[in-house]
């Protein structure tokens, strides 16, 4: 899965062909979870409350870029990097 972002020790991956709905994978140490892009909901996996809060806040902030990456993947176009929560968009 291509890495699209890294922040606060969290690595964000996207692979558009699994799960059917726009989503991303977040990994931090031994924690791994899948989050829905449209809602920020945890779809599967387990992460600490802090990691969940960081990822869901970032999804809210970067939702347009994340959805654009999802569309890119569906069209066979490489993903673009998405800035972290502290970076300029």
MIVOBA-84480 format. One record per residue (C-alpha): residue number from 1; z, y, x. Coordinates in Angstrom, 1 decimal. Each point is the difference from the previous one (the first is absolute). Layout:
<n:NUM&z:Z&y:Y&x:X>
...
END
This chain:
<n:1&z:0.0&y:0.0&x:0.0>
<n:2&z:-0.9&y:3.4&x:1.4>
<n:3&z:2.9&y:2.4&x:0.8>
<n:4&z:-0.5&y:3.3&x:-1.9>
<n:5&z:3.3&y:1.7&x:0.9>
<n:6&z:3.2&y:-0.2&x:2.0>
<n:7&z:3.2&y:2.0&x:-0.5>
<n:8&z:3.8&y:-0.5&x:0.4>
<n:9&z:-0.6&y:-3.4&x:1.4>
<n:10&z:-2.0&y:-1.1&x:-3.0>
<n:11&z:-3.5&y:-1.3&x:0.4>
<n:12&z:-2.3&y:0.3&x:-3.0>
<n:13&z:-2.9&y:-2.4&x:-0.5>
<n:14&z:-2.7&y:-0.1&x:-2.6>
<n:15&z:-2.2&y:-2.9&x:-1.1>
<n:16&z:-1.8&y:0.7&x:-3.2>
<n:17&z:-1.1&y:-3.5&x:-0.9>
<n:18&z:3.4&y:-1.5&x:-0.9>
<n:19&z:2.3&y:0.6&x:-3.0>
<n:20&z:-2.7&y:1.7&x:-2.1>
<n:21&z:1.7&y:3.4&x:-0.4>
<n:22&z:0.0&y:2.9&x:2.5>
<n:23&z:2.9&y:-0.8&x:2.3>
<n:24&z:1.2&y:0.0&x:3.6>
<n:25&z:2.2&y:-2.1&x:2.3>
<n:26&z:3.0&y:1.5&x:1.8>
<n:27&z:1.6&y:-1.7&x:2.9>
<n:28&z:3.2&y:1.2&x:1.8>
<n:29&z:1.5&y:-2.5&x:2.4>
<n:30&z:0.6&y:-3.2&x:-1.9>
<n:31&z:-0.5&y:1.8&x:-3.4>
<n:32&z:-3.3&y:-0.3&x:-1.8>
<n:33&z:-1.0&y:1.1&x:-3.5>
<n:34&z:-3.0&y:0.9&x:-2.1>
<n:35&z:-0.1&y:3.3&x:-2.0>
<n:36&z:-2.3&y:1.1&x:-2.8>
<n:37&z:-1.7&y:3.2&x:0.9>
<n:38&z:-0.3&y:1.4&x:-3.5>
<n:39&z:3.7&y:-0.4&x:-0.8>
<n:40&z:1.8&y:-0.5&x:3.3>
<n:41&z:1.6&y:-3.1&x:-1.5>
<n:42&z:1.0&y:-2.9&x:2.2>
<n:43&z:-2.3&y:-2.9&x:-0.9>
<n:44&z:1.4&y:-2.7&x:2.3>
<n:45&z:2.1&y:-0.5&x:3.0>
<n:46&z:3.4&y:1.6&x:1.0>
<n:47&z:0.8&y:3.1&x:2.0>
<n:48&z:3.2&y:2.0&x:0.4>
<n:49&z:0.6&y:2.9&x:-2.4>
<n:50&z:-0.7&y:2.5&x:2.8>
<n:51&z:-3.4&y:-1.6&x:0.8>
<n:52&z:-0.9&y:-0.2&x:-3.7>
<n:53&z:0.9&y:3.7&x:-0.5>
<n:54&z:-2.0&y:1.0&x:3.1>
<n:55&z:-3.1&y:-1.9&x:-1.1>
<n:56&z:0.1&y:1.1&x:-3.6>
<n:57&z:0.5&y:3.6&x:0.9>
<n:58&z:-2.9&y:-0.3&x:2.4>
<n:59&z:-2.2&y:-1.6&x:-2.6>
<n:60&z:0.7&y:2.9&x:-2.4>
<n:61&z:-0.9&y:2.5&x:2.7>
<n:62&z:-3.2&y:-1.8&x:1.2>
<n:63&z:-1.2&y:-1.7&x:-3.2>
<n:64&z:-3.5&y:1.7&x:-0.1>
<n:65&z:-0.7&y:-1.1&x:3.6>
<n:66&z:1.3&y:-3.5&x:-0.7>
<n:67&z:-2.2&y:-0.4&x:-3.1>
<n:68&z:-3.0&y:1.3&x:2.0>
<n:69&z:0.7&y:-2.7&x:2.6>
<n:70&z:0.2&y:-2.6&x:-2.7>
<n:71&z:-3.5&y:1.2&x:-1.3>
<n:72&z:-1.3&y:-0.1&x:3.6>
<n:73&z:1.1&y:-3.6&x:0.3>
<n:74&z:-1.6&y:-1.0&x:-3.2>
<n:75&z:-3.3&y:1.5&x:1.2>
<n:76&z:0.3&y:-1.7&x:3.4>
<n:77&z:0.7&y:3.2&x:1.9>
<n:78&z:2.7&y:0.0&x:2.7>
<n:79&z:3.3&y:1.5&x:-0.9>
<n:80&z:1.2&y:3.3&x:1.3>
<n:81&z:3.4&y:0.7&x:1.5>
<n:82&z:2.4&y:1.7&x:-2.4>
<n:83&z:2.6&y:2.5&x:1.4>
<n:84&z:3.7&y:-0.8&x:-0.1>
<n:85&z:2.3&y:2.0&x:-2.3>
<n:86&z:0.7&y:2.6&x:2.7>
<n:87&z:-3.6&y:0.4&x:1.2>
<n:88&z:-2.5&y:2.6&x:-1.3>
<n:89&z:-2.5&y:-1.6&x:-2.4>
END
